[in-house]
Amino acid sequence: MTALDWGIKASLLDYVRGRGAGTVEAGGGATAEGDRFRFPAAGEGAFLGSVTLTAHSGMLRLVIADPAIVRSPEGWLLEIADPHEPGERLAFATIAAFDGERASGTALTQDGADLFFGPYEAGTPLDDPRVEP
């Protein structure tokens, strides 16, 4: 495993980029490759880096950092660093199926949806991540 390749949500990125001064920036080791982001591996299922979405003069600011694909009792989760609780993790999305490389059925959890303050609900589909071997 060398990296996580993930587009987050194409329509969200289009929305942010279409808001005048809206920006989508990769940092902390993550890189942008077209409309997808590459997060380098940091350990088993864990990855480094961040993508910061900013629009509406900073009223919309979301940092998606240090993603990880983890097994839970209910299946697979995509976790991120909790943007409001330093050192904590947030279950950002559920993953319906994961074969060690490709995920499918990625959708926001309630905690993930709450980061958007309304426009998205739990269960909103996201782009599926892929782990590069």
N, C-alpha and C positions, 0 to 999 in steps of 0.2 A: 504494500500500500504506500503510494507516494503522495497522493493529493486527493482532495475532494473537488469535484467539478460540479458547480451548481449555479443555476440561473436565477434562483430565488423565486421571482414571479414576474414574467415578462411584462404583463400589463401594468404592474406597479412601477417597474423601472421606466416604462414609457411615460406613465403619468408624471413621475417625479421629473424626468428630463424635459417634459413639455411645459413645466411651470416656470417659464422665464429664467430665473436664477437657480432653478432646481439642479442639484448635483447628485451624482452617484459616484462615490470614491472608494476604491480599495486601498487598504493599508495594513500595516502590521505583518507583512509577509504575504498577504493575499494579493493576487493580481487579477486585473480585468482582461478577459480574452473575448472580445466582441461583447455579446450580451450575457456572457457567463463569467463566473469567477472561479479562480483556482486557489484553494486553501491548502498549503503544504501540510503533510502529515506531522503529527506531534506525538503519536503513540497509537495504541490499538483503538481504532475508531474515532480518534480525536484529531482535530486539525487546528491550525493557527491562522490568525489574520482576521480582518474585519472588512465589512462593507458598510459605509455610512450613507444613508439616504437623507437629503435635506431639501426642503422646499418651503414655500409660503413664508419667506423671510425668517426661516428657522422654526416656525410654528410646527412644522413636521420635521422631526429629526429622529431617525431610528438607526441604531447601531446593531448590526448583526455580526457578532464576534465569536471566534473560537468554537465553531460548530463541532458537534460530535454525533455520531450515530450509535445509539446505545440500545441494548435489549432491555425490555421491561416485562413485567409479568403479563401485560396485555399484548405485547408484540414489539415493534421497533419504534423508537422516537428519534427525532432530530432535535438535539438540545443546542442552546446557545448560552453564552455568558449572559447572566441576568443584567440588563442595562440599568436596573434600579437598585440592585443589591450586590455590591462588589464581592467577588469570591463565590457567589452562588450561581447555580445553573437554572435555566428555565426550559421547560419542555415546550419548544416552539411549534413542533409539528409531529403528527403521527405519520408512520410509514406503513402502508398496508402489507407490503412484501419487500424483502431485501435478501438478495442472494450472495452478499459479500462484495458485490461490485455495483449492481444496479438496484435502485430503489424504484418502487412504483406505488401510486396511490398516496402521494405526500399531501397532507392537508393540515391547516392550522389547528392547533389546540385552542382551548378557551384562553389560556395564558398568552399564547401567541397572538390571538385576535385582539386581546385587550391592549396590546402595544400600539394598535392603530386607532384607538379611541372611536370606534364606530363603523368605519366603512367595510370592514371584513368581519365575518362571523366564524366561529369554530366550524371546521369542516370545509372552509374555503380551500379549493385546490391550489397547490403551489407547484412550481417546476420540480421534477424529480431529480435528486442528486445522483451522482455517479462517483464511485471510488475508483481511482486509477490504481492499477496493480503496481 
